[in-house]
Amino acid sequence: MLILGLILFGMLIGALAQLILGRDRGRIDWTMAIVAGLVGSFVGGLLASLLNGDGLELRPSGIIGSIVGAVIVTAIWRFTAGRSKA
């Protein structure tokens, strides 16, 4: 059940990152949302929580770090996808 919750949380964070950066063609790419959300949440959330001294508990610093990490992963994904089409 925990894994399902983590995937759902990552998907929501990834979708939020796409909304912050602007959606491609007016829709959310759910594959990108899941991947960016999970990777961004892991890297950004873990890093922000550990730097803030919160440990591995769910705190606002971890959630903010998750969003920032997902935005960075989404921006890198879009940049590399745009370069491969050119």
C-alpha angles and dihedrals in degrees: 000000000000092000091052090050092050092050091049092048091049091049092052093047090048091050090049089051090054091050090051093050095038127260123270111240091350097292140089118252100222094194090057090043093056095045096042092043095051096042094041093046092050097047101032098035095045093045094047093046094049094045090049091049095241095124116209098323122118105262135154091257090059093049092049090047089051092054093047091048092049091049090052093047091047092049092050090047092052092045093052092043091051092050093051091055094051 
